[in-house]
Amino acid sequence: MLKVNIKADSNLSNTFFFTFKPASFFLYYSKEKRVKEQILKISVIYFLDKIKSINLIFYKLK
């Protein structure tokens, strides 16, 4: 199991905790933001079993 901590944009002041498994992924973020933000897409690009980049695409709910 590979675990990576990702910090979101500074204007959102939120920290994402990303756990990557071969067949699935789980994303947890701070409880205060849970209702206000929703993840739309996660792209994981890795090379030789090492993660090169993780892209988070999300929007803030009003």
C-alpha positions, 0 to 999 in steps of 0.5 A: 500500500502506498500512502501520499499526503497531498496539500490542496491549494493554499486558498482552500487551506485543506489537506488531503490524505491519499491512499493508493491501492492497485485496484482502488483508491480512498480519499479522506479530507478534513471533516470541516470541509467534507460537506463543502467540497466534493472530489470529481476526479483523481488522476494518478500517473506513475512510472516504474512503480513510483508515483510521478504526479497526482492530480485532484480535480474538485469543486466547492459546493455553495 
